[in-house]
């Protein structure tokens, strides 16, 4: 049995890990898009490193595009097997994969206009809406904590990882002859005491662990601190300066958390009646799906909903759907808060909002989580004073503020807490994925302090034996 890492190896996005059993069966764990890696992004997404036709089953940890976004291309390129995930993940993928296809089709059309004008060869999207729709027919949902045999000798159990609704650690029990091996892929590890979701759930003892590493070198501030900071930021930007706050945020998870905080601040009259716009059709649909999965909410939110049944909506909150409403926000007079996808500001309406707002010193760009350093949000986060948007350069005169507590990823203490359900002496090997190279040394030190001494960083396209 062996494992190969074909994404999120030495980087965060593009999660794809291929497990090959001794009988030749291939199990793909996640099938995500690479994002924010500049000119190499397209090449990474077009070439697998393995043959999709030879994959027997796909097991999906959660719906974020860096974990699910290449599923339609996998199907387009010959994968015909089942795609196992939780019900909430399947519901989110139904809107997210169609949305991803639409973005690719529109952006390729935009690029092809320029190529055609120069007499150059046109390009094709990675996949289209037909491929996305076809892939949805292969989804099979499995409840949390229900052991399920997905192929002979391979038992799957999902445990809640607390990252977004439907997110799960993938726990595999592999029986080959008289030997049984337990392998867990953590997926993305969520935060404890999340404003919306349940805490990450302990998982069965594993022989091998594939572990995420995003915030392996840092700690987050508390939610109480971030609520105070957001309250102060609204008053400084929108009230004192009459400016706007522009927030790049992922449509699933991050947007709803920001909205929930603004909802609480408004409900408690801690911020004035400033209009808030969620400018993302995907976020609107994702919020509706979240409302349909209250079983994923923590007890505190369910108790809060006894008095405020709509934790993702308040009087001054507007969800925009059509393009005309989105364009109108760029000429809107007076203070406002605009939340728009994507979180890395690499696609979608947020690029237009940043183009129209970053030059005004009255405004603030609020970064609410990790972003690939080479992405637009990453460059703003890193303090670049000039950024390229749609091939044109813009001065960054707006303030840029980072609030990491909104991230759906746990920090290193929370990840160690999550792993505390394991006896480190029984873990034969831990593979570290989903993290930037500069994070890994500190994360390995923290793991060693917790007793996990046999760790290695999964290398891109390298195959590791699991004896």
C-alpha positions, 0 to 999 in steps of 0.5 A, a space after each residue: 500500500 502506498 500514498 502519493 501527494 498530487 496537491 496541497 504538497 508544499 502549498 495550501 491549495 489543490 488538495 489531492 492524495 492518492 491511496 493505492 492498495 495492495 490489490 491495485 484499488 485507487 482511492 483519491 482523497 479530495 480533488 481540489 483546484 490549485 489557486 493563487 499560484 500565478 502563471 503556473 496555476 493553470 498548468 497545475 490544474 490541467 495535469 494530474 500526475 495520475 490517470 483519472 480512469 484508474 481511480 476507483 472511488 473519491 472521498 471528499 473531506 469538504 466543499 471548499 474549491 481547493 478541495 473539490 474544485 477539480 471534480 468535474 475535470 476528473 469526471 470529464 477525464 474519465 473517472 466513473 466511480 462514486 464520490 463519497 461525502 457528507 450530505 451538507 458537503 454534497 448540497 454545497 458542491 451542487 452550487 459551488 461546482 456549477 458556480 466554478 464552471 461558470 466563472 471559468 467559462 466567463 473568464 476564458 471568454 474574456 481571455 479569448 477575446 484578447 487572444 483572438 485580437 492578437 491572432 493567438 490560439 484560444 484556450 478552453 476552460 478546465 471544464 464547463 457547466 455540463 461536466 459539473 452537472 454530470 459529476 453531481 450524479 456520482 455523489 453518494 452521501 454518508 452520515 457522520 460516524 457511520 462506518 460504511 464499506 465503500 469497496 471490499 476491505 475498505 471501511 470509511 467513517 466521517 468525523 466532524 472536523 468543525 471547519 465548515 458545514 459538512 466538513 469531515 476527517 476521512 477515517 479509513 480502515 483498510 483490511 488486507 489479508 490478516 492485517 488491518 490498517 487505520 489511516 486518517 486524513 484530517 481534511 481542514 481542521 476547524 476552530 474550537 468555540 466557533 461562533 457557528 459550528 460544533 467543535 472538531 470531533 475526536 477521531 479513531 486511533 490511526 496508524 497513519 495520519 495525513 494532517 493539514 498545516 495551514 496555521 502550524 506556526 501561529 495563534 489566533 486572537 479570541 472571538 471577543 477581541 475580533 468583535 471589538 476590533 470589527 466594531 472599532 473598524 466600522 466606526 473608524 472607517 464608516 463613521 469617522 471617515 465616511 468610507 467603505 469596508 471591502 471584505 474579500 471572503 469565501 462564500 462558504 463559512 467565512 462570509 457567514 461568520 462575518 455576517 454573524 458578527 455584524 448581526 450581533 453588533 447590530 442586534 446589540 446596537 454596537 454599530 450604527 445603521 450602515 448598509 452591509 452588502 453580501 455581493 455574491 450569488 454563491 454566498 446567498 445560496 450557501 447561506 440558504 444551505 446553511 440554514 437547512 443544516 442546523 444540525 451542524 450548528 453549536 449549542 450556543 448558536 441554537 440557543 441564540 436563535 431562540 431570540 434571533 431566529 435569523 443569525 445571518 440577516 438583519 435590517 441593513 443587510 442586503 444580499 445582491 444577486 444580479 450583475 446590475 446591483 453589483 455594478 451599482 455598489 462601485 458608485 454607491 455614495 456614503 459609507 457601506 460594508 461590501 462582502 464579496 467572493 472570492 476570499 483570495 480575490 482571484 476571481 468573481 466580483 471582489 476584483 471589481 470592488 477592489 479595483 474601484 475602492 483601493 485607491 481611496 484612503 477613506 476606505 479599508 480592505 479587511 482580509 479575514 483569513 489566509 490567502 496564497 501569498 501570490 494571490 491578490 488578497 495575499 499581496 494586499 495582506 503582505 503589504 504591497 502598495 501596488 497591485 495588478 488587477 485585470 492587467 492594470 496597476 493600482 495604488 493601494 491607498 486604502 488601509 489594509 487590515 488583517 483579522 485572522 480569527 475569522 479563518 475557518 482553520 484552527 491555529 497550532 494549539 487548536 490543531 494539537 488539541 484536535 490531535 490529542 485524541 491520538 496515542 502518538 506512540 501508535 502513529 507510525 507516520 504523520 504526513 504534513 500537507 496543506 501548508 506553506 514551506 515556511 510554516 512546516 518547521 515550527 509545526 513539526 516542532 509543536 508536533 514533536 512537543 506533543 509526542 508526534 516525532 515521526 513526521 514528514 512533509 508530503 512532497 509533490 508527486 512523491 509516492 510513500 510506502 505504508 508498510 
